[in-house]
Amino acid sequence: MRPRRPPQPLPPPAPASPPLRLLVADDNPVVRAGLTALLSAHPDTTVVAEARDGREAYEEAVRHRPDVILLDVRMPGLDGISALPHLVGLAPVMMLTYSHETETVREALRLGAGGYLVHGEFTTEQLVRAVRDVREGRPHVTPGAARALLEGLRGDAPAHTPPQLASAEHPLSSNPLSHLQPSVGQSFRSRFRLSSREAEIMDLIASGMTNQQIAAACFISEKTVKNHINRIFAKLHSTTRSQATAKWLGVA
């Protein structure tokens, strides 16, 4: 009989990745304390510094070099939008705020914010995942911010008036009830028969978001987003995002 070989030792477990080091900037001490307690209690994250305004956020970021900065918009002194261009060179920045006005969201993303989360629109686990994703360059936008982007896009779109309604001689032009007719975009939408989820995703496509951004906003996988888009394109008889957007907004 051959002697039994001694059992091979198991490989050592892979070392756990260190928690992400975060800086929380918010002028409300209750919000700061709540976020710090929430995030520091999670094994994947820890808060290494807090700040009450944009200037203090910059000073703390230089001192501690966090992995991600969570930044409020409205703060006394130097606000979040004003501080943002100076902070993005130090660490990825995720806006974490109650503000979801269209211009604020667009300006924050234009200035380099890696994500925009509106309070009340995410769970603790979603917040932790968003922080990690922003650190890796994967953007996160909650529904309120996504809607603001969409409203901005629609506000930028040129008004579309069908030629037959532009004529003063058309019988509807003098109809006092003509303003109650559904808009072209609305009539197109009802014809396409998109589900509520498909309509939500088509809204995000129209706002210019990528599949990755849509997946983050809807908290679904990119594969699921692609499946939805395939069905949306089939219903809109489109092969590209620009074609689908033009039809969805009623400007095709």
N, C-alpha and C positions, 0 to 999 in steps of 0.2 A: 504494500500500500504506500502510495505517495504521501509524504507528510503534508498536512494542510498548511496552506500559506496563511500567514497572519493577516487579518482583515486590514485593508488599506484605510488609512485615516481619511476621514472626510475633509474636503477642502474647507479652509476657514470661510465663514460667511463674509460676504462683501460688506465692507464698511458702510454704515448708513451715511447718506449725504448730509452734510451739516445743514441746519435750518437757514432759511433765507433771512438775511439781516435787513430789517425794514426801518424806514424813517416815516413817522406819521406827522403831517403838518396840517393843523386845523386850529382855528382860533377858539373853538368851543372846548373847554377843559373836560366836559362830560363826554363829548365824542372822542377826544383823545384818550381819555382813561378807558372808555369802553373798548375802543379798537385795540389799545395796547394789551388789555387783559385778554381779549378774545384771541388775538393773534399770538401772543406769547404763550398762551396755554396750548397751542397747537404744536405738535412735534416738528412740523415742517417750516415754521416761521418763528421769528422772534423780533421784537421791536428794540432797536438799539438806541433810538433817540426820538424826541418829540420836538415840535416847533409850533409857535403861535402865529407866525406870519411868514411871508416869503423870504424876507431877509434872514430870519432865524433859521429857516429851512436850509438856505444856502450855507450858512455858517456851520450848521450841524452836519450837513452832507459832506463838506470839506473835511470836517474833523473825523467823522466816523466812516465815511465811504460805504454807505449802505448798498445792498444789492438792488433794492427798489425803493422809490419814494412814493408815498401815498399823499396826494396833494389836494387840499380843498381849493375851491375857486374864490369865494368871497372871504377875505381876511383883512383886518385893518392894516394900515401901513402899506406894505408891498403885498398885493394880492397874488393869488395863484397864477393867473394868466400872465401877469407881468414878470413873475419869477421864473416861469416855465422855461424860457430860452436859456437861462443861466443854469438851470438844474439838469436839463437833458444831457448836458456834457459830462455830468458827474455820475448819473445812474439813470436807468429807465424810470420813467415817471408814469404813474397811473392816477388819473383824476378820480377822487373819491369824494363825492359832493352831493348836495341837494339841488344844485343848479343844473337845469337841463334846457335852458333857452337855446334856440337854434344857433345863434351867432356865437354863443359861448362854447358850445360843443365843437362847432366847426373850427373856431380859432384855436382851441386847445389841441385838436388833432393836427391842425396845420403847423403849429409850433413844435410838434414832436412828441406829444403825449402818446404813450404806447397803449393806452386804454382809457375808457371813460365809464365809470360805474356810478349809478345814481342810487343813493341810500333808499332802502326799502324794496329794491328790485333784485336782491341776491341773498343767498343763504351763506352761512359761514363757510361751508365746503366750497361753494362756488367762488367766494372771495379768495380763499387760499389757492384754489386752482388758477384763478385769474392772475394772482400775483406771480405764481410760478410761470405761467404762460407769457406774461409781459416780460419777465426776466429773460425768457428764451426768444423774445422777439415775436411772439404770437399775440396779436391784439385782442382785447376784450372790450365789448361795448354792450351795455345793458339796454333793454328795449326802449326805455325812455330817451336815452341818448340817440338810439337808432332812429326813433320817430322824429327827433329834432333834425337829424341829418336829412331825412326824407322830406320834411316840411321845407327845409332850406332849398332842396333840389327843386321841388315843385314851385317854390317862389321864384326861382331863377328861370324856370321854363317859360318860353314865350307863350302868350295867350293864343289859342288856336280857335279861329272862328270859321266854320264851314263856309265856302264861297256863297252858297245859295242863301245863307242867313245874313250875309254881309250886304246883300242888295236891298235897297230901300223899297224896291217894287215887289219884293216877295211878300205874300200875304201874312206870313208870321211876323214880319218886321214891325207891324203895327198892333200886334196882339198883346194886350196888357198882361196876359198870363204867360207870355213866352219865356219870361225869366224863371218860371217854375219848371221848365223842361229840364230833365237830367242833363248833366254835362256830358260832353263826348266821352271823357275818360270813364265816367261812371257807367255809361251805357256799354262801353266796350268791356268793362270788368264783368258786368252781369252776363254778357254773352260768352265769356271765356269759361265760366263755371269752375273757377278755382275753389278748392277747399279753403277754409280759414287759415290753415297752416301754409298752404301754397301761396295764398294772398299775402301773408306776412312775409314770406321769403321773397316773393316778387317785389314787395315794397323795399326790402333791403337791397335787392339787386339794383333796383332803380336808384337807390341812394348812392350807388357806386361801391358798395362793399364787396370784398372778395369772398370766395367760399369759406376761407378760414375765418374771416371776420363774422360771417353769417353764422357759422357753427358756434362761434364763441357767444354771439348775441343770443342765440336760441338755445344754447347749452345742449347741442346735439353734435354728432360726429360729422366730419366733412363728407364721409360716404353717404350719410343720410341726406345731407344737403344736395349732393350730386343727384341722388335718386329723385328728390323733389324737383330739382331743376329740369331733369329729363322730362318729367311729367308736365311741368309748366310749359316748356318749350313746345311740347306736342300739342297742348291745348291752345297756345297762342300762335301755332303754326310759324314758329320762329326757329332759326338755327344759331343765332348769336344773341348775346346779352343786349347789344344795342338795339337790335330789332325788337326783342321782347319788351325792352324798356319803352321804346317809342309807342308800341301798341298799348302797353299798360297805362301810359300817361295820356293816351289819346292824341298824340301828335304825329302819328304815322300817316 
